[in-house]
Amino acid sequence: MIILICLLCLCPFVVLLILSLNKPGSNMYEGNVLIPDFYFGNYAEGWAKSNIGRAMINSGIITLIALLLIVFLGAMAGYAVARYPNKFNRTVFNIMLCCMMIPGIINTVPLYTLMIKIKAVNTLWGMSCVCATLALPQAVFVFSSFIRALPKELEEAAVMDGCTQFMAFWRIVFPLLRPSISAVVILNGFGIWNNYSQAVFFLQSSDKHNVPQALSVYFQQFAGAKWNLMAATAVIAIVPVVVVFLVFQKSLMKGLTEGAIKG
């Protein structure tokens, strides 16, 4: 059953890859549909015409800034929730948990008003802040669960040796959060890289478009007339995401499971 599900999930990607390797004007329904023409010119032409290179740089900048904010702010907030469970911290944490149940697109209108006031519309840093804000509740939840599983004696020993509580967090606790950091980075990195619902509102100039926007504009130009070029461009866009996932998949599973084991 698992093999069948995996095959069904892979079918769209196999079709996409075959389309991207077919010659222009060829029809995949003619002849053997499982054997492509292995024509790699579609990738070069798609790269040149779609502006996907600039879009990938924009997506990379947005993703990097957003992930840095998520990791550092989320780790500090998770530490406060886990180690100081007073009424105020518990209330803030519960509000964050409720925010996880609200789709981000619902907040677009008030968020757009705020972005105009701080002059963050059509800027990469503004889009990074939007993505980080939407992902912080999940990050705080993951980090707080992981920190609760760490023994308090580690920080107490550091404080006795002369560290402040702030220094104990950064020197002792934060390095131990690597598995959970990997999980947070992978879980949120894909969503930020592929973000379209917010980007279409906050990134309006063509030179600020991220990958999904660039693909959307490129697909609208051809309107289904050149499937080979569109498929090749889509393959180029998903390659970085697939590579990152394959490299860090073990860290992802480790980060999701270690925080659930107490002691």
C-alpha positions as CSV (number, residue, x, y, z in Angstrom):
1,M,0.0,0.0,0.0
2,I,2.8,2.4,0.9
3,I,4.5,1.7,-2.5
4,L,1.3,2.3,-4.3
5,I,0.8,5.7,-2.5
6,C,4.4,6.7,-3.4
7,L,3.9,5.8,-7.0
8,L,0.7,7.8,-7.2
9,C,2.5,10.8,-5.6
10,L,5.4,10.5,-8.1
11,C,3.2,10.3,-11.2
12,P,2.8,14.1,-11.6
13,F,6.5,14.7,-11.3
14,V,7.3,11.9,-13.8
15,V,4.9,13.5,-16.3
16,L,6.4,16.9,-15.7
17,L,9.9,15.5,-16.3
18,I,8.9,13.8,-19.5
19,L,7.3,16.9,-20.8
20,S,10.3,19.0,-20.0
21,L,12.6,16.6,-22.0
22,N,10.4,16.5,-25.1
23,K,11.2,18.5,-28.2
24,P,9.1,21.6,-29.0
25,G,6.0,20.7,-30.9
26,S,6.0,17.0,-29.9
27,N,3.0,15.4,-28.3
28,M,3.6,13.1,-25.4
29,Y,0.5,11.2,-26.3
30,E,2.0,10.1,-29.6
31,G,4.3,7.1,-29.5
32,N,5.8,5.8,-26.3
33,V,4.8,8.2,-23.5
34,L,7.4,6.7,-21.1
35,I,10.4,7.5,-23.3
36,P,11.1,11.3,-23.6
37,D,13.2,12.8,-26.4
38,F,15.9,13.9,-24.0
39,Y,15.9,17.4,-25.5
40,F,17.6,19.6,-22.9
41,G,17.2,22.8,-24.9
42,N,13.9,23.5,-23.1
43,Y,15.8,24.2,-19.9
44,A,18.1,26.7,-21.5
45,E,15.3,28.5,-23.3
46,G,13.0,28.4,-20.2
47,W,15.8,29.8,-18.0
48,A,16.4,32.7,-20.5
49,K,12.8,33.6,-21.0
50,S,11.2,33.1,-17.6
51,N,13.4,35.3,-15.4
52,I,13.5,32.3,-13.1
53,G,17.1,33.0,-12.1
54,R,16.3,36.4,-10.6
55,A,13.2,35.0,-9.0
56,M,15.2,32.2,-7.3
57,I,17.6,34.8,-5.9
58,N,14.7,36.8,-4.5
59,S,13.1,33.6,-3.0
60,G,16.5,32.7,-1.5
61,I,16.9,36.1,0.1
62,I,13.4,36.1,1.5
63,T,13.7,32.5,2.8
64,L,17.1,33.2,4.4
65,I,16.0,36.3,6.3
66,A,12.7,34.8,7.3
67,L,14.3,31.6,8.6
68,L,16.9,33.6,10.7
69,L,14.1,35.5,12.3
70,I,12.1,32.4,12.9
71,V,15.0,30.5,14.5
72,F,16.3,33.2,16.8
73,L,13.0,34.7,17.8
74,G,11.2,31.4,18.0
75,A,14.0,29.8,20.1
76,M,14.0,32.7,22.6
77,A,10.2,32.6,22.9
78,G,10.2,28.8,23.2
79,Y,12.8,29.0,26.0
80,A,10.7,31.6,27.9
81,V,7.6,29.5,27.6
82,A,9.3,26.2,28.6
83,R,11.4,27.6,31.5
84,Y,9.2,30.3,32.9
85,P,5.6,29.0,32.6
86,N,3.9,31.9,34.4
87,K,0.4,33.1,33.6
88,F,1.5,35.7,31.1
89,N,3.8,33.3,29.1
90,R,1.1,30.6,29.1
91,T,-1.5,33.1,27.8
92,V,0.8,34.3,25.0
93,F,1.6,30.7,24.1
94,N,-2.1,29.8,24.0
95,I,-2.7,32.7,21.7
96,M,0.1,31.5,19.4
97,L,-1.5,28.1,19.3
98,C,-4.8,29.6,18.3
99,C,-3.0,31.6,15.6
100,M,-1.8,28.3,14.1
101,M,-5.4,27.4,13.3
102,I,-6.1,30.6,11.3
103,P,-5.1,30.6,7.6
104,G,-2.6,33.3,6.8
105,I,-4.6,34.6,3.8
106,I,-7.3,35.8,6.2
107,N,-4.9,38.4,7.7
108,T,-3.9,39.8,4.3
109,V,-6.1,43.0,4.3
110,P,-5.0,44.3,7.8
111,L,-1.5,43.1,7.2
112,Y,-1.4,45.1,3.9
113,T,-2.5,48.2,5.7
114,L,0.3,47.8,8.2
115,M,2.8,47.1,5.5
116,I,1.9,50.3,3.7
117,K,2.4,52.3,7.0
118,I,5.9,50.9,7.5
119,K,6.7,51.2,3.8
120,A,7.4,47.5,3.5
121,V,5.3,46.8,0.4
122,N,7.3,45.6,-2.6
123,T,10.4,44.9,-0.5
124,L,12.1,41.6,0.1
125,W,12.7,42.4,3.8
126,G,9.0,43.2,4.2
127,M,8.0,39.8,2.6
128,S,10.5,38.1,4.9
129,C,8.9,39.7,8.0
130,V,5.4,38.5,6.8
131,C,6.6,35.0,6.3
132,A,8.4,34.9,9.6
133,T,5.4,36.2,11.5
134,L,3.1,33.6,10.0
135,A,5.6,30.8,10.9
136,L,6.6,31.9,14.4
137,P,3.7,30.2,16.3
138,Q,4.7,26.8,14.9
139,A,8.4,27.4,15.7
140,V,7.6,28.4,19.3
141,F,5.6,25.2,19.7
142,V,8.4,23.0,18.4
143,F,11.2,24.8,20.3
144,S,9.3,24.8,23.6
145,S,8.5,21.1,23.4
146,F,12.2,20.3,22.7
147,I,13.4,22.6,25.5
148,R,11.1,21.0,28.0
149,A,12.8,17.7,27.3
150,L,16.2,19.1,28.2
151,P,17.4,18.9,31.9
152,K,17.4,22.2,33.8
153,E,20.6,21.2,35.5
154,L,22.5,22.2,32.4
155,E,21.6,25.8,32.8
156,E,21.8,25.8,36.6
157,A,25.4,24.5,36.3
158,A,26.2,27.3,33.8
159,V,24.7,29.9,36.1
160,M,26.7,28.6,39.1
161,D,29.9,28.9,36.9
162,G,29.2,32.6,36.4
163,C,26.9,32.7,33.3
164,T,23.8,34.9,33.3
165,Q,20.5,33.3,32.3
166,F,20.8,34.9,28.9
167,M,24.3,33.6,28.3
168,A,23.3,30.1,29.6
169,F,20.6,30.0,26.9
170,W,22.9,31.0,24.0
171,R,25.9,29.0,25.1
172,I,24.3,25.9,26.6
173,V,20.7,25.5,25.4
174,F,20.8,26.9,21.9
175,P,23.5,24.6,20.5
176,L,21.5,21.6,21.8
177,L,18.5,22.8,19.6
178,R,20.1,21.7,16.3
179,P,17.7,18.9,15.6
180,S,14.7,21.1,16.3
181,I,16.2,23.9,14.3
182,S,16.6,21.6,11.3
183,A,13.0,20.6,11.6
184,V,11.8,24.2,11.8
185,V,14.0,25.3,8.9
186,I,12.8,22.5,6.6
187,L,9.1,22.7,7.6
188,N,8.9,26.5,7.1
189,G,11.6,26.9,4.4
190,F,9.5,25.0,1.8
191,G,6.4,27.1,2.5
192,I,8.4,30.4,2.4
193,W,10.1,29.4,-0.9
194,N,6.7,28.5,-2.5
195,N,4.7,31.3,-1.0
196,Y,2.3,32.8,-3.5
197,S,-0.8,33.9,-1.6
198,Q,1.0,36.7,0.3
199,A,3.7,37.4,-2.4
200,V,1.1,38.3,-5.0
201,F,0.0,41.2,-2.7
202,F,3.3,42.4,-1.3
203,L,5.7,41.8,-4.2
204,Q,4.3,43.8,-7.1
205,S,7.3,44.7,-9.2
206,S,8.6,42.1,-11.7
207,D,12.1,42.5,-10.3
208,K,10.9,41.5,-6.9
209,H,8.9,38.4,-7.9
210,N,9.7,35.2,-6.2
211,V,9.6,31.7,-7.8
212,P,5.8,31.1,-7.8
213,Q,5.1,34.5,-9.2
214,A,7.7,34.2,-11.9
215,L,6.3,30.9,-12.9
216,S,2.7,32.3,-12.9
217,V,3.7,35.2,-15.2
218,Y,5.6,32.9,-17.5
219,F,2.8,30.4,-17.8
220,Q,0.3,33.2,-18.5
221,Q,2.4,34.3,-21.5
222,F,2.1,31.0,-23.2
223,A,-1.4,30.1,-22.0
224,G,-0.9,26.4,-22.5
225,A,0.7,26.7,-26.0
226,K,4.3,25.5,-25.0
227,W,4.0,22.8,-22.4
228,N,7.6,21.8,-22.9
229,L,9.0,25.1,-21.9
230,M,6.7,25.5,-19.0
231,A,7.5,22.0,-17.7
232,A,11.3,22.7,-18.0
233,T,11.0,25.9,-16.0
234,A,8.9,24.2,-13.3
235,V,11.6,21.5,-13.0
236,I,14.3,24.2,-12.6
237,A,12.2,25.8,-9.8
238,I,11.7,22.6,-7.8
239,V,15.2,21.3,-8.0
240,P,16.6,23.4,-5.1
241,V,13.7,22.4,-2.8
242,V,14.1,18.7,-3.6
243,V,17.9,18.8,-3.0
244,V,17.5,20.6,0.3
245,F,14.9,18.1,1.5
246,L,17.0,15.1,0.5
247,V,20.1,16.5,2.3
248,F,18.3,17.3,5.6
249,Q,15.5,14.7,5.7
250,K,17.2,12.8,8.5
251,S,17.6,15.9,10.6
252,L,13.9,16.6,10.0
253,M,12.7,13.3,11.4
254,K,15.2,13.6,14.3
255,G,14.0,17.1,15.2
256,L,10.3,16.1,15.1
257,T,10.7,13.0,17.3
258,E,13.4,14.0,19.9
259,G,11.3,16.8,21.5
260,A,8.5,14.3,22.1
261,I,10.7,12.1,24.3
262,K,10.8,13.3,27.9
263,G,14.0,12.9,29.9
